[in-house]
Amino acid sequence: MNELFGIPVGTLLVVLLVGLAAAGAVLAILVARNPVLARLGVRNVGRRGSRTALIVASGLHADQKISAVCRARALPLCQITAGFTPRAAADAARSATMARPACDNGRTGST
């Protein structure tokens, strides 16, 4: 798949990278003008390392769950990375087993 919601993936990548760079530039300007904001933002990482790790791990776990549901239901969001969903495999297997040649007596399937 080369499109996500009708938008070419290459174009989407460029737009998102430009947006990320702009957000990083704004953040860098804010930190340069007021370093106290940066210290307030990162002070709890050192103080409460286990809590920070737990929050990051739970975010990753939630992302895995959402991705699994997308793949199981064959949502378009996951088709850009997978390209082959379990539903597509089941449909292909079903169509392969349903297309059996006819027997001599006109019936389809095994004898």
Residue pairs with C-beta under 8 A, 6 or more apart in sequence:
1 9
1 76
1 79
1 80
1 83
2 8
2 9
2 10
3 9
3 80
4 12
4 76
4 77
4 80
5 76
9 80
30 37
31 37
31 38
44 51
44 52
45 52
67 78
69 75
70 77
70 78
71 78
71 82
71 85
71 86
72 86
72 87
73 87
74 85
74 86
74 87
74 88
78 85
79 85
100 108
100 109
100 110
101 108
102 108
103 109
103 111
